[in-house]
Amino acid sequence: MNVQELMEAFQMLPDWEDRYKMIEDLGGHMPNLPAEQLTEENRIKDCNTQAWLTAHLSDEDPPKLVFHADAETSLVRGLMALMLLPFRDKTPEEVLATDPEELFGPLGLESALSPTRRAGMEALMFRVRELAIEHAATA
């Protein structure tokens, strides 16, 4: 699913209960991280649910940043899958220039999440930026 398809699907759903189901479904399609990557170094700090994020550079020219995420709950896995959509197939520099608020603001996601879930998603975005900065130096 790309960003445009996501926007269209969200607009078609009548309420947040259905949207949460769709978000959980997104998480169900995300591959699990291998156990050896579920480390403290990869853990997203300030997230109530145990969640992890890794990234590596693709072999493309220019190299794209490839994210892999995992979490203990299906909703958080889905939220991570959703939040990572705008960064798919982008170089580290493009990731740093991407404003996820432009996408998620119109969806009303922020108002639909509890304060603790919002804090976790902000921590995810912070970690995305950290990884993009780290990999921009090596790209």
The 8 nearest C-alpha neighbors of each residue, nearest first, counted from 0:
[[1, 4, 5, 2, 3, 84, 25, 81],
 [0, 2, 4, 3, 5, 84, 85, 87],
 [1, 3, 5, 4, 6, 84, 85, 0],
 [4, 2, 6, 5, 1, 7, 0, 8],
 [5, 3, 7, 1, 6, 2, 0, 8],
 [6, 4, 2, 8, 3, 7, 9, 1],
 [5, 7, 3, 9, 4, 8, 10, 2],
 [6, 8, 4, 10, 5, 9, 3, 11],
 [9, 7, 5, 11, 10, 6, 4, 12],
 [10, 8, 6, 12, 11, 7, 5, 18],
 [9, 11, 7, 8, 12, 6, 13, 106],
 [10, 12, 8, 9, 13, 7, 6, 14],
 [13, 11, 9, 10, 14, 17, 18, 8],
 [12, 14, 11, 17, 15, 10, 18, 9],
 [15, 13, 16, 17, 12, 18, 19, 9],
 [14, 16, 18, 17, 19, 13, 111, 12],
 [15, 17, 19, 18, 14, 20, 13, 21],
 [16, 18, 20, 15, 19, 14, 12, 21],
 [17, 19, 15, 21, 20, 16, 22, 12],
 [20, 18, 22, 16, 21, 17, 15, 23],
 [21, 19, 17, 23, 18, 22, 24, 16],
 [20, 22, 24, 18, 19, 23, 25, 17],
 [21, 23, 77, 19, 25, 24, 20, 78],
 [24, 22, 77, 74, 26, 20, 25, 73],
 [23, 25, 27, 21, 26, 22, 20, 77],
 [26, 24, 77, 22, 23, 27, 28, 80],
 [77, 27, 25, 76, 23, 29, 24, 28],
 [26, 28, 24, 25, 29, 23, 73, 77],
 [29, 27, 26, 25, 30, 24, 77, 80],
 [28, 30, 26, 27, 31, 25, 80, 76],
 [31, 29, 28, 32, 69, 27, 67, 68],
 [32, 30, 69, 33, 29, 68, 67, 70],
 [31, 33, 69, 36, 34, 30, 68, 37],
 [32, 34, 35, 36, 31, 37, 30, 69],
 [33, 35, 37, 36, 32, 38, 31, 69],
 [34, 36, 33, 37, 38, 32, 41, 39],
 [35, 37, 38, 34, 33, 32, 41, 53],
 [38, 36, 34, 35, 51, 41, 39, 32],
 [37, 39, 41, 40, 36, 42, 35, 51],
 [38, 40, 42, 41, 37, 43, 51, 36],
 [39, 41, 38, 42, 37, 43, 51, 36],
 [42, 40, 51, 38, 39, 52, 53, 43],
 [43, 41, 51, 39, 50, 40, 44, 38],
 [44, 42, 51, 50, 46, 123, 41, 122],
 [43, 45, 46, 42, 122, 119, 123, 50],
 [46, 44, 119, 122, 47, 43, 118, 121],
 [45, 47, 119, 48, 44, 43, 49, 122],
 [48, 46, 45, 49, 119, 115, 116, 50],
 [49, 47, 46, 50, 71, 70, 72, 75],
 [48, 50, 70, 71, 47, 46, 51, 42],
 [51, 49, 70, 43, 42, 69, 48, 71],
 [50, 52, 42, 41, 69, 43, 68, 70],
 [53, 51, 68, 41, 67, 42, 69, 43],
 [54, 52, 67, 66, 41, 68, 51, 55],
 [55, 53, 66, 65, 67, 64, 130, 52],
 [54, 56, 65, 64, 57, 66, 53, 134],
 [55, 57, 64, 63, 62, 65, 58, 54],
 [56, 58, 62, 63, 59, 64, 65, 55],
 [57, 59, 62, 56, 60, 63, 61, 55],
 [60, 58, 62, 57, 61, 63, 56, 90],
 [61, 59, 62, 58, 63, 57, 90, 138],
 [60, 62, 59, 63, 90, 138, 58, 57],
 [61, 63, 59, 60, 57, 56, 58, 90],
 [64, 62, 90, 89, 57, 56, 88, 65],
 [63, 65, 56, 90, 91, 55, 89, 57],
 [66, 64, 54, 55, 56, 63, 57, 67],
 [67, 65, 54, 53, 64, 68, 55, 52],
 [68, 66, 53, 52, 54, 65, 32, 69],
 [69, 67, 52, 51, 53, 66, 32, 79],
 [68, 70, 51, 50, 31, 76, 32, 52],
 [71, 69, 50, 76, 72, 49, 75, 51],
 [70, 72, 49, 48, 50, 73, 69, 76],
 [73, 71, 75, 74, 70, 76, 48, 49],
 [72, 74, 76, 23, 75, 26, 77, 27],
 [75, 73, 23, 77, 76, 72, 78, 22],
 [74, 76, 78, 77, 72, 73, 79, 70],
 [77, 75, 26, 73, 79, 70, 74, 78],
 [26, 78, 76, 23, 22, 25, 80, 74],
 [77, 79, 75, 81, 80, 76, 82, 74],
 [78, 80, 82, 76, 77, 81, 83, 75],
 [81, 79, 77, 83, 78, 82, 26, 76],
 [80, 82, 78, 79, 84, 83, 77, 22],
 [81, 83, 79, 80, 84, 78, 85, 99],
 [82, 84, 80, 86, 81, 85, 79, 87],
 [83, 85, 86, 81, 87, 82, 2, 80],
 [86, 84, 83, 87, 2, 99, 82, 97],
 [85, 87, 84, 83, 94, 89, 88, 97],
 [86, 88, 84, 89, 85, 83, 65, 64],
 [89, 87, 63, 86, 64, 90, 65, 85],
 [90, 88, 63, 93, 87, 86, 94, 64],
 [89, 91, 63, 93, 92, 64, 62, 94],
 [92, 90, 131, 94, 135, 93, 64, 95],
 [91, 93, 95, 90, 94, 96, 135, 131],
 [92, 94, 96, 90, 95, 91, 89, 97],
 [95, 93, 91, 97, 92, 96, 86, 89],
 [94, 96, 92, 93, 97, 128, 91, 131],
 [95, 97, 93, 94, 92, 98, 91, 99],
 [98, 96, 94, 95, 99, 93, 86, 85],
 [97, 99, 100, 101, 96, 102, 95, 94],
 [98, 100, 101, 102, 103, 97, 85, 82],
 [101, 99, 103, 104, 102, 98, 105, 97],
 [102, 100, 99, 104, 98, 103, 105, 97],
 [103, 101, 100, 99, 104, 105, 106, 98],
 [102, 104, 100, 106, 105, 101, 108, 99],
 [103, 105, 100, 106, 107, 102, 101, 108],
 [106, 104, 107, 103, 102, 101, 108, 100],
 [107, 105, 103, 108, 104, 102, 9, 6],
 [108, 106, 105, 109, 104, 110, 111, 103],
 [107, 109, 111, 106, 110, 103, 112, 104],
 [108, 110, 111, 112, 107, 117, 104, 103],
 [109, 111, 108, 112, 107, 113, 117, 114],
 [112, 110, 108, 109, 107, 113, 15, 117],
 [113, 111, 109, 110, 116, 117, 108, 114],
 [112, 114, 116, 115, 117, 111, 110, 109],
 [115, 113, 117, 116, 118, 112, 119, 109],
 [114, 116, 118, 117, 113, 119, 47, 46],
 [115, 117, 119, 113, 118, 114, 112, 120],
 [118, 116, 114, 120, 119, 115, 112, 121],
 [119, 117, 115, 121, 116, 120, 114, 122],
 [118, 120, 46, 122, 116, 117, 121, 45],
 [119, 121, 123, 117, 122, 118, 116, 124],
 [120, 122, 118, 124, 123, 119, 117, 125],
 [121, 123, 125, 119, 120, 124, 45, 118],
 [122, 124, 120, 126, 121, 125, 127, 119],
 [125, 123, 127, 121, 126, 122, 120, 128],
 [124, 126, 122, 128, 123, 127, 121, 129],
 [127, 125, 129, 123, 128, 124, 130, 122],
 [128, 126, 124, 130, 125, 129, 131, 123],
 [127, 129, 131, 125, 126, 130, 132, 95],
 [130, 128, 126, 132, 131, 127, 133, 125],
 [129, 131, 133, 127, 132, 128, 134, 126],
 [130, 132, 91, 128, 134, 133, 129, 135],
 [133, 131, 135, 129, 130, 134, 128, 136],
 [134, 132, 130, 131, 135, 136, 129, 137],
 [133, 135, 137, 131, 136, 132, 138, 130],
 [136, 134, 132, 91, 138, 137, 133, 131],
 [135, 137, 134, 133, 138, 132, 131, 91],
 [138, 136, 134, 135, 133, 56, 132, 91],
 [137, 135, 136, 134, 62, 56, 91, 61]]
